[in-house]
Structure formats: structure tokens, C-alpha cells
Amino acid sequence: MSSPASPHPLVLTDVCKRYGPVLALDQVDLVVQRGEVLALLGPNGAGKSTAIGLCLGLEEPDQGDARLFGQSPHALAVRRRIGVMLQSAGIPDTLKVCELLAQTRSAYPEPRSAEECVQLAGLAGLPDRRYGALSGGQQRRVQFALAICGRPQLLFLDEPSVGLDIEARAALWQTIRSLVADGCAVVLTTHSLEEAEALADRVAVLAQGRIVAEGSVRQIRARVAQRRIRCVTALAAETIGAWSEVRSVCRDGERVEIVTDAAESVVRQLLLEDVALSELEVQRAGLAEAFVEITREAA
């Protein structure tokens, strides 16, 4: 692993990228530090894929600079320090899992053993199976194994848990956390805000080619005043929904859930109108609500 004094695993500086009249990235600055997960979020067309393409040397910026460990993404020494798991893998269907691992491991000076890759990616029983005969979730686990087999110090994960069942997803998240604990930096692009909330140390939100919000999950959530109130009440959902401060309300049996930007006022009204109200909970907006609000403001 690189020392703490070495250059950051990834730095984008004043990066712009245009496709004809479309400005895909507009003066983007981004730093990824050793041993952290950065979730790069944004709606479709926000510029996420372009940003990752620049980081991997698949695209060239029209302005600014992309550096991995202080060097060009094209440098062989840099490429041996990164791992990549993209949505479109282009892996030959006819090769066995063990053959894919052997082929990929041979590109790195000190790769993980095939056995360790199988264990970390949850591939027990699959090494002798042909890639094309695997399920979608199994193929995603193979792609993850190939991404980590070179002991990457910087790992790019694009929608890593797509196609995985709950158990496999939990195992993948645990492996990612263990890699990060060992100092690996991770750039995560995902549409699953639950995944981002579970894994990310820091979040950067892209909208219309610009970084419109950046910070920890807690800091991103704190940007939104929205609160979620849950309680047991005899009040009708229609009655609560008519209050001016209430954005939405839904009932599940005796329990109601209220979304509002004025939690204190709504709680006072609830207690005033239902003296038997119980099991009152007030929660800050989740990352999903914050993401929707931030991208709506940017638009």
C-alpha cells in the first residue's frame, strides 16, 4: 500500500468535457483519499459515466486534469494499482471462472491467490463453471473477483450489487468494508441510495455536469429540512394531510407516517388534536430524500 504521504489515489482538477453542444462535465473538482468510499451520485445524464471514463483514461478532458496517484491514468504503474467493475464487462462467455481469474491475475505483479479471490467474492463451487452458464448475480460476483484480484489501492465499482440477492449483497458490502479498512480507496457509482448510505464515507452529487453537493452522508442529509414523523394515532390520514405543513401522509393500520419540513409544528398539532397519541418518532430525511431535493434544486 502507498504511504499516507503519497499522492491522493484520485484527483480531478477543473475538469470539463463537452460532446458537441452538450457540456457533460463543467469544472469538476474531486479528491478521493486513501481508505475511503466516495459515492458519486446523480440522475441519468448527470455526467457520472463521463467522470469515470476520464479517471480510467477512456476519455480525455477538454480542460483540466485527471490524476491517479499523481500520475496519468494511462501509466502502466497506475493501472496496476487500480481495479474496475463496470456494468458492461465484455467477458468471454466460453471461459471458465478459474481461467478468467488466472488470465486477470497474470497482469499484476503481486495478485491475490485464486483461492482468496474465490473466498472474498463468494464464488465457492463456481471456478469450474463457464462464465456464460452463470446467473446474472453470479456473473457480478465474478466481475468483482476480477476487479480485486490485483490487490487494488483504488477500486471503481459501478452498480456492484445489481442482480445480487440480499445475502450476496450483504457479503459484498462486508468485503468492500474490509478492503477499505486495509487502505483501499473506492469510487462507488450506484442508483441504490441504500447502498450509498450503507457504504459511503463521503458523497458527491453530480447534476448537469457539476458537483452540486459534497460531504458525508450526515452532511448531505442535513442540507434538507425534511423530517419523517411516525406515530400511532386515531386521527384520519385525510385530516393530517390537510395541514399546510404536511407534504405527505400514509397510514398502515394504527400507525401513520408523515413527511414535513416543519416537524415541530406538526408534532404540536398532533399532540393537541390527539391526547392518546403514542409511539412518536421523528427522523431526519434519509439520503434518498436529500438526493431528490438537491437534484431538484439544481435543475
For each residue, the residues with C-beta under 8 A, 3 or more apart:
1: 34 153 182 183
2: 6 7 9 34 69 81 153 183
3: 6
4: 34
5:
6: 2 3 34 69 70
7: 2 11 67 69 70 71
8: 11 31 32 33 34 69 70
9: 2 32 33 34 68 69 153 154 185
10: 30 31 32 55 66 67 68 154 185 187
11: 7 8 30 31 32 65 66 67 70
12: 15 28 29 30 31 51 54 55 64 65 66 67
13: 29 64 65 66 67
14: 27 28 29 63 64 65
15: 12 25 27 28 29 51 54 61 63 64 65 66
16: 23 25 26 27 28 61 62 63 64
17: 23 24 25 47 50 54 59 61 62
18: 21 22 23 24 62
19: 22 24
20:
21: 18
22: 18 19
23: 16 17 18 26 209
24: 17 18 19 47 50 209
25: 15 16 17 28 47 50 51 54 61 209
26: 16 23 208 209 210
27: 14 15 16 63 64 210
28: 12 14 15 16 25 47 51 64 206 209 210 211
29: 12 13 14 15 211
30: 10 11 12 38 40 51 204 211
31: 8 10 11 12
32: 8 9 10 11 36 38 154 185 187
33: 8 9 36 185
34: 1 2 4 6 8 9 153 183 185
35: 180 181 182 183 184 185
36: 32 33 180 185 186 201 202
37: 176 180 185 186 188 199 200 201 202
38: 30 32 185 186 187 188 200 201 202 203 204
39: 188 189 190 196 199 200 202 203 204
40: 30 48 51 52 187 188 189 204 206
41: 48 189 190 193 196 203 204 205 206 291
42: 46 47 48 205 206 207 295
43: 46 207 295
44:
45:
46: 42 43 206 207 208 209 295
47: 17 24 25 28 42 50 51 206 208 209 210
48: 40 41 42 51 52 189 206
49: 52 53 189
50: 17 24 25 47 53 54 59
51: 12 15 25 28 30 40 47 48 54 55 206
52: 40 48 49 55 56 86 156 158 187 189
53: 49 50 56 58 59
54: 12 15 17 25 50 51 57 58 59 60 61 66 73
55: 10 12 51 52 66 68 73 156 187
56: 52 53 73 82 84 156
57: 54 66 72 73 74
58: 53 54
59: 17 50 53 54
60: 54
61: 15 16 17 25 54 64 65 66
62: 16 17 18
63: 14 15 16 27
64: 12 13 14 15 16 27 28 61
65: 11 12 13 14 15 61
66: 10 11 12 13 15 54 55 57 61 73
67: 7 10 11 12 13 70 71 72 73
68: 9 10 55 71 72 73 75 78 81 82 154
69: 2 6 7 8 9 78 81 153 154
70: 6 7 8 11 67
71: 7 67 68 75 77 78
72: 57 67 68 75 78
73: 54 55 56 57 66 67 68 78 79
74: 57 78 79
75: 68 71 72 78 79
76: 79 80
77: 71 80 81
78: 68 69 71 72 73 74 75 81 82
79: 73 74 75 76 82
80: 76 77 107 108 109 150
81: 2 68 69 77 78 152 153 154
82: 56 68 78 79 152 153 154 155 156
83: 146 147 148 149 150 152 154 155 156
84: 56 147 155 156
85: 89 143 144 146 147 155 156 157 158 160
86: 52 89 156 158
87: 158 159 162
88:
89: 85 86 139 143
90:
91: 95 100 131 139 142 143 146
92: 95 100 131
93: 130 131 132
94: 130 131 132
95: 91 92 99 100 103 130 131
96: 99 100 127 128 129 130 131
97: 100 101 123 126 127 128 129 130 131 134 142 145
98: 101 102 114 127 128
99: 95 96 102 103
100: 91 92 95 96 97 103 104 131 142 146
101: 97 98 104 105 114 117 118 127 145 146 149
102: 98 99 105 106 114
103: 95 99 100 106 107
104: 100 101 107 108 111 146 149 150
105: 101 102 108 111 112 114 117 149 150
106: 102 103 111
107: 80 103 104 150
108: 80 104 105 111 149 150 151
109: 80
110: 151
111: 104 105 106 108 149 150 151
112: 105 116 117 120 148 149 150 151
113: 116 117
114: 98 101 102 105 117 118 127 149
115: 118 119
116: 112 113 119 120
117: 101 105 112 113 114 120 121 123 145 146 148 149
118: 101 114 115 121 123 124 126 127 145
119: 115 116 122 123 124
120: 112 116 117 145 148 175
121: 117 118 141 142 144 145 148 172 175
122: 119 141 168 171 172
123: 97 117 118 119 126 127 138 141 142 145
124: 118 119
125: 129
126: 97 118 123 129 134 138 141 142
127: 96 97 98 101 114 118 123
128: 96 97 98
129: 96 97 125 126 133 134 138
130: 93 94 95 96 97 133 134
131: 91 92 93 94 95 96 97 100 134 139 142
132: 93 94
133: 129 130
134: 97 126 129 130 131 138 139 142
135: 138 139 163
136: 139 140 162 163
137: 140 141 163 164 165 168
138: 123 126 129 134 135 141 142
139: 89 91 131 134 135 136 142 143 163
140: 136 137 143 144 160 161 162 163 164
141: 121 122 123 126 137 138 144 145 164 168 172
142: 91 97 100 121 123 126 131 134 138 139 145 146
143: 85 89 91 139 140 146 147
144: 85 121 140 141 147 148 157 160 172 175
145: 97 101 117 118 120 121 123 141 142 148 149
146: 83 85 91 100 101 104 117 142 143 149
147: 83 84 85 143 144 152 155 156 157
148: 83 112 117 120 121 144 145 151 152 155 175 179
149: 83 101 104 105 108 111 112 114 117 145 146
150: 80 83 104 105 107 108 111 112
151: 108 110 111 112 148
152: 81 82 83 147 148 155 184
153: 1 2 9 34 69 81 82 183 184 185
154: 9 10 32 68 69 81 82 83 184 185 186 187
155: 82 83 84 85 147 148 152 179 184 185 186 187
156: 52 55 56 82 83 84 85 86 147 186 187 189
157: 85 144 147 160 176 186 187 188 189 190
158: 52 85 86 87 189 190
159: 87 162 189 190 191 192
160: 85 140 144 157 172 176 188 190 195
161: 140 164 168 169 172 173 190 192 195
162: 87 136 140 159
163: 135 136 137 139 140
164: 137 140 141 161 168 169 172
165: 137 168 169
166: 169 170
167: 170 171
168: 122 137 141 161 164 165 171 172
169: 161 164 165 166 172 173 195
170: 166 167 173 174
171: 122 167 168 174 175
172: 121 122 141 144 160 161 164 168 169 175 176
173: 161 169 170 176 177 195 198 199
174: 170 171 177 178
175: 120 121 144 148 171 172 178 179
176: 37 157 160 172 173 179 180 186 199
177: 173 174 180 181 199
178: 174 175 181 182
179: 148 155 175 176 182 184 186
180: 35 36 37 176 177 183 184 185 186 201
181: 35 177 178
182: 1 35 178 179
183: 1 2 34 35 153 180
184: 35 152 153 154 155 179 180
185: 9 10 32 33 34 35 36 37 38 153 154 155 180
186: 36 37 38 154 155 156 157 176 179 180 199
187: 10 32 38 40 52 55 154 155 156 157
188: 37 38 39 40 157 160 195 196 199 200
189: 39 40 41 48 49 52 156 157 158 159
190: 39 41 157 158 159 160 161 193 195 196
191: 159
192: 159 161 195 196
193: 41 190 196 197 286 287 288 291
194: 197 198 288
195: 160 161 169 173 188 190 192 198 199
196: 39 41 188 190 192 193 199 200 203 217 287
197: 193 194 200 217 286 287
198: 173 194 195
199: 37 39 173 176 177 186 188 195 196
200: 37 38 39 188 196 197 203 217
201: 36 37 38 180 216
202: 36 37 38 39 214 215 216
203: 38 39 41 196 200 213 214 215 216 217 220 287
204: 30 38 39 40 41 211 213 214
205: 41 42 211 212 213 214 220 291 294 295 298
206: 28 40 41 42 46 47 48 51 209 210 211 212
207: 42 43 46 210 212 294 295 298 299
208: 26 46 47 298 299
209: 23 24 25 26 28 46 47 206
210: 26 27 28 47 206 207 298
211: 28 29 30 204 205 206 214
212: 205 206 207 294 295 297 298
213: 203 204 205 220 223 294
214: 202 203 204 205 211
215: 202 203 218 219 220
216: 201 202 203 219 220
217: 196 197 200 203 220 221 287
218: 215 221 222
219: 215 216 222 223
220: 203 205 213 215 216 217 223 287 290 291 294
221: 217 218 224 284 285 286 287 290
222: 218 219 284
223: 213 219 220 290 293 294
224: 221 285 289 290 293 294
225: 261 285
226: 247 259 260 261 284 285 289 290 293
227: 259 260 261 263 282 283 284 285
228: 257 258 259 282 283 284 285 286 289
229: 257 258 259 260 263 266 267 270 280 281 282 283
230: 255 256 257 258 279 280 281 283
231: 255 256 258 270 277 278 279 280 281
232: 254 255 256 277 278 279
233: 240 254 256 270 274 276 277 278
234: 254 274 276
235: 239 240 256 270 273 274
236: 239 240
237: 240 241 249 250 251 256
238: 241 242
239: 235 236 242 243 273
240: 233 235 236 237 243 246 249 256 258 270
241: 237 238 246 248 249
242: 238 239 246
243: 239 240 246 266 269
244:
245: 260 261 262 265 266
246: 240 241 242 243 249 258 259 260 266
247: 226 259 260 261
248: 241 258 259
249: 237 240 241 246 256 257 258 259
250: 237 256 257
251: 237 255 256 257
252: 255 256 257
253:
254: 232 233 234
255: 230 231 232 251 252 279
256: 230 231 232 233 235 237 240 249 250 251 252
257: 228 229 230 249 250 251 252
258: 228 229 230 231 240 246 248 249 266
259: 226 227 228 229 246 247 248 249 289
260: 226 227 229 245 246 247 263 265 266
261: 225 226 227 245 247
262: 245 265 266
263: 227 229 260 266 267 282
264: 267 268
265: 245 260 262 268 269
266: 229 243 245 246 258 260 262 263 269 270
267: 229 263 264 270 271 280 282
268: 264 265 271 272
269: 243 265 266 272 273
270: 229 231 233 235 240 266 267 273 274 277 280
271: 267 268 274 275 277
272: 268 269
273: 235 239 269 270
274: 233 234 235 270 271 277
275: 271
276: 233 234
277: 231 232 233 270 271 274 280
278: 231 232 233
279: 230 231 232 255
280: 229 230 231 267 270 277
281: 229 230 231
282: 227 228 229 263 267
283: 227 228 229 230 286
284: 221 222 226 227 228
285: 221 224 225 226 227 228 289 290 293
286: 193 197 221 228 283 289 290
287: 193 196 197 203 217 220 221 290 291
288: 193 194 291 292
289: 224 226 228 259 285 286 292 293
290: 220 221 223 224 226 285 286 287 293 294
291: 41 193 205 220 287 288 294 295
292: 288 289 295 296
293: 223 224 226 285 289 290 296 297
294: 205 207 212 213 220 223 224 290 291 297 298
295: 42 43 46 205 207 212 291 292 298 299
296: 292 293 299
297: 212 293 294
298: 205 207 208 210 212 294 295
299: 207 208 295 296
